[in-house]
C-alpha cells in the first residue's frame, strides 16, 4: 500500500521538539516501531514521525485502518481526543487542542441547525400539527465540558484562548516552550505588539517584569473602580434613554481606564528601550 501524507493533518498536531524526536528515533532503532500507524483509507492519520523515522532507517512497521471516519472533521476530532489522552503534552497544548475541538463542534452544531431548518421548510407542517416538530440540533458542549475533557480549569482555557487571539507568534512560542507561564502570557498578551516583542526579546525576566507591571497597574486602578461602582446611581427609576446613556458612559470610562493602563506600560517600556 502506498501511504499518502495529507499536509493539513500532518501539521494539525503540534510537532515534536528536536529532543522529543531524537528520543523517539532512539526508541525505534532500539526496540522497533511497536505501535501501528493509523490510516484513513490510504491517508496517514497518526504516526507521521514514526513513519518518517522508519522510512529513513528501513525499519518495518504495521498499519491499521480506522473505518469509522466519514469526513476530515471526524479525523481531526479523533486526532484531538487521541492526543488529549497523552500524558506528555503540556497544559498549553491541551488548551489549544480543546479550542480546536470547540470550533469543530460549533461548526457541526450550525450545520445541524441549518439542515433542520431546511427540512422544516421543505415539509412545511400545518400550524395545528404541533407534534410534527423536529428534535433540536445537537447542543454544543459548554466551555466547562471542553475544559474538563482537556483536564484544565475554565480560567486556564480562557487564558489560552486569549493568547491564541491576541499574542504575537513570538509570545506564543515563549509560552509553548515554557519560557513564560500561561497566566503571565495571557497578561502580556493584553499589551501592544511592540511591547510584547520587546518583552520576548528580553527573555524570561523581561516577560515576568512586563506581566508584573500590568498586574500592578490593574491593582492600583481597582480601588477607584470599586469606589465608582459603589457610588453608581440606581437607574431603575430613570427614563430608559437616560439610563442607557448613563450605562454607556460608565462602560466607556472603564474602557478608557484599561487603555490608560496599556499606554502607561507602553511608555515605560519605550523609555527603557531608548535608554538601553
N, C-alpha and C positions, 0 to 999 in steps of 0.2 A: 504493500500500500504506500502511495506517495502522500506523505503528510503535508498539509498546507498550513501556512502561517498567515493568520489574519493580523495585520498591523494594529488594528483597533484593540483587539483582545490582548495582544502581546503588551501593549502599553497601558492597559486598563488598570492593572495592579502595579503598585509602586515597585520598581526594580530593586533587586538585592544590592546592598552596598558591596564594595570591592572585597572587603574581608569576608562577608557572608558568602559571596560567590566562590571565593577561594576555598572556604571551609566545605562548601557543597562539592566542589571539584575533588578535593582530597578524599571526601567520604565515598564518592562514586568510584574513584580509582582504586580505593582500598576494598570496598565492600560490594561494588557493583551498583546498578540502578535498581534499588529494591522496590520502589513504588511505580506502578504502571502510569503511563501518560494517559490523560483523559482526552477523548476526541468527541467532536460533534460532527458526525459523518466522517469526513476526512480532514476536518479543521482541528488543529491543536487548541485545546481549551486550558488545560492545566499541565505544567511541566516544561515550560519554554526553556528554562535554564538547564534542566536535566537533559532535554533533547539536544541543546547546543553542545553541552559537555560530552554527551555520548557520541554525537556525530564527530566531534573534534578528535576524540581518542579511540573511536571504534569500539565503544562499549555497548554490548547488546542491551535491549530494553524491551519491555512489554507495553502493550497498549490496551485500553478498554474504551468502548464507545458508550456514551450516555445517550440512550434513546428517548429520554423524557423531554429533551429540548425541542421547542416548537418555534422559537424565534431567537434573535440575537439578544433580546432583553432577558429571555429565560437563561441564556448562557451567562450573561452579566450578573444576574441575581445569584446564580449558583456559585460563580467565582467569588462574589462578595461574601456569601454565607460560609463558603469553604475557608476563606482567609480569615474571617472573623473567629473561626474556630481554632486558629493557631495561637499558641501562647507567646510566640516570639515577637509579634508585632507590637508597636508602641501604641499608647493611647491616642496619639495624634493620627496615626494610620487607621485605627479603629474608627475614629470620628469621621475621617474622610470617606471611608467605605460606607459608614452608616448614612451619611448625607447623600451619597450616590444612590443608595438603596431607596432613600426617601424620594429622590427625584423620579426614579423609575416607577415607584408605587403611585406617586402623584399623577404621572402621565397616564398610567393604566386606569386610575380612577376616572380621569377626564374622558378617556376613550370609552369606558363602560357607560358613563353618563350620557355621552353623545349617542352611542348605539341605542341605549334605552329610549332616549328622546326621539330618535329617528323611527324606532319601531312603534312607539306610541302614536306618532304622527301618521304612520302608514296604516295602522289598524284603525285609528280614529274611533275609539269606543264611544257609544252614546252616553250622554250626560247621566242617565239614570243607572247605567251599568257601573256602579261604584266598585264592584268586586273585580272588575277587569283590569285593575291597575297592575303594572309590572312591579316586581320587587325592586327595592332601591339598589343602586350600584354598590359594589364592594367598598366599604368605608376605608379611608386612608389611615394607616397606622399613625397613632399620635406620636408627638415628639418623645413622650415618655417610653412608648413601645420601642421606638427606634434606638433611643439611648440604652434601654435595657438590653436589647439584642447585642449591642456593642460593648456591654458591660461598662458603661460610662454614666456619669450623672448628667441630668439635663443641662445643668450650668456649664459643664465642660463641653458638651456638644454645642451649646450656644456660642461658646468662645471659639471653638474650632470653625464654626460657620462664619463667624465674624472675620477670622483670619483668612478664610478662603475668599471672602468677598472684598476685603479692604487692604490686606497686607501685600507688600511688594513681593515679587518672586524671591528676592534675597532674604526677606524676613521669613517667608515660608520655609525656605531651605534651612534657615537657622533653627526654627522650631522642629523641623523634620529630623535634623541631625542631633537634637538635644542641646544645642548651644543655649537656648532660652526656653523657659517653661511655657506651656500653653497659656497659662494665666497671664504671664508677663507679655507674651507675644500679642495676645488679644488687646492688651492695654496699649502697647506701642503701635498696633495697627490702627489706632484711632488718630494717629498723628499724620501730617502731610508726608507725601512720598519722600521728599528731600530729607526730612528728619529721620525717617525710617532707614534710608540708605546710609546716612551718616552714622546712625547707631549701629547698624550691622557691620559697617566698615571698622568701627572701633572695637569690635569683639564683644565678648560676654559681659565685661564690666560696663561698657557703654550702653549695652542693651538694658542691663539691670538698672543703670542710672536713669535712662530715659523713662523706663516704666515707673520708677520711684517718683520722678518729677511729676508725671501725670497724676499719680495717685495722691501725692501731696497737695497738688492744686485742687483736685476734686474734694479732698478732705477739708481744705481751707474754705472752699466755697459752700460746703454743705450746711454749716450753721446758718448762713444768710438765707439759703433756700428754705430751710426748715422754719426760720422766723417768718419769712414771707408767706409760707403756707399757713402758718398759724393765724396770721393777720388777714387771710383771704376772706373776702366778703361772701356771704351767702347769697347766691344769685337766684334762689328759688322764687323770690317774690318780685323779681325784676321782669320787665318785658323781655320776650325771647330774643329780640335783636340786640338789646343792651347786654344781656347775659352772654350771648355768643361773642360779642366784641370783647368783653372783659376776659373771657376764657381764651380767646385768640391772642390777646395781648399778653396774658400770663405765659402761654406756650412760646411766644416769640422771645420774651425776656429770658426764659430758661434756655432757649436755643442760643441766644446771644452769649449767655454765661458760658456755655460749653465751647463756643467759638473763641471766646477770650482765653479760655484755658489753652486751647491749641496754639493760638497766636503767641501767648506768653512763652510756651515751651519752644516754639519755633524760633523766636527772637533770641532766647537764651542759647539755643544750640548754634545758631548762626554766629552769634558773638564769640562762642568758644572756638568755632572753626576759623573765624577771621583772626583770632589771636594766637592760633596754634602755629 
